[in-house]
Amino acid sequence: MKKNNNFYITTPIYYTNAPIHLGGAYTTIAADVLARWHKLLGENVFLLTGTDEHGQKIQEIAEQNNQKPKEFVDKIVAEFKEAFKMLNISNNNFIRTTDKSHEEEVKKLLTKLYEKKLIYKGHYESYYCVGCEQYLTKTDLIDGKCPLHNRVPELKKEEAYLFKLSAFQDKLLNLIKTEKYEILPKERRKEILTFISGGLQDVSISRLKEKINWGIELPFDKKHTVWVWPDAFWNYISGLKQTGESNFDKFWPPNVQLMAKDIIRVHATIWPALLLGAGYELPKTLFVHGYFTIGGQKMSKSLGNVISPIYLTKRYGVDSVRYYLIRNISFGSDGDVSENGLIERYNNELANKLGNLVSRVTSLIEKNGIEKTENKLLKKLKLKEIEKYFENYELDKALSEIFAFVDVCNEYVQNNKLWETKDKKALYEVADSIKAIAILLWPFIPDTSEKIAKQFEFKITSLKDISKPLNEKVKISKGEILFKKI
């Protein structure tokens, strides 16, 4: 049950050690698709994204570039914001962990946990990968190296403050087993249950300031700065509160939090434990998607094999990038991406199917007009299946089903030879069906959907508008080609 018809969705906050790559764009586009879908359902929607800006890696890179850390991250953040604007992301807030309001919220959290004796002073010794910004066990290593970054981690032992994660082991196991804290897809849930059952260790949440000064100062010990997770995770709360306490009351907890599988362990353990310790309600669902691969290798900023979403968008257009990323990969699984793959889907599906349908039909209507009639063609639209796919986060299947109906409409034009018969009633059926297609495609390719809506003189506001017949008095004319063949 959603609270008061509200829907709160988050992306992870993205680390500002380098400009955004396609993996980060993918998560954010998927979040935007879900946000727009829930707007069509008539819900109040809040979409949060942002950047993670503290830590050792940022400090080191800034020093190497003879810059102050804030100066360095400001430039990267500007690039993230430009990318999200280009990708047509409808986020309600963009949180930065260097925002003063965020830093104050983190200090309030840490003070509360310290007073409840859930944070204590001690030492931490473990293998630490700077690339991952997390500690690893010996079993995580392959040939003594971090498997993601192919580098030998540092063995660290130093004074630190620790959070009593171990105290929440049984509670977390119960919440995940009973699906009160839902983790999807199911294989990720099994993975986390196995991980927690192996035993949770208390985690370091600070670093000595003399070593890492680029971070939030611990409110109870000024010799230490906050390390990663209490800082990064608390964005989901501070990002809401930045827009007003009333929004926090309205939207908390998140309905779904999207992330890639490399950060699921900490999201499924440290994050909910911090919330439980501080007395907050847990998010409803964590949905974990897979990795992008290029030639079978995980795409990663650290490995340097990234594709820029800004480059792709400038070259092929925003909707082709959004369409390709969602359509090409089963949501929740790994998938291989390539520029050639994007071009192929662009030409075969966006241009040949959708673009061609709209072009042919508007041209015929401009010459012949339409006459209102019952749209029997619409009965072939599997709307219930599409709604179910969205409910199950099967975004690629929802998109595939919408394009199956595009095929139905193209076949109808072809089989009835509408360029010969000039049947006004049949043309009305196809026009009304295109209206339904544009509404359903709006979460995925909003620019294109809005162009179609303008051509057919209707507004995209609600899923319910699919059942409202198109006004036969609209003046439909052939506009610009939606997708020029590459």
Summary of the structure (lengths in Angstrom):
residues: 486
radius of gyration: 25.0
end to end distance: 45.3
largest distance: 82.8
contacts: 1619
relative contact order: 0.12
helix: 51%
strand: 16%
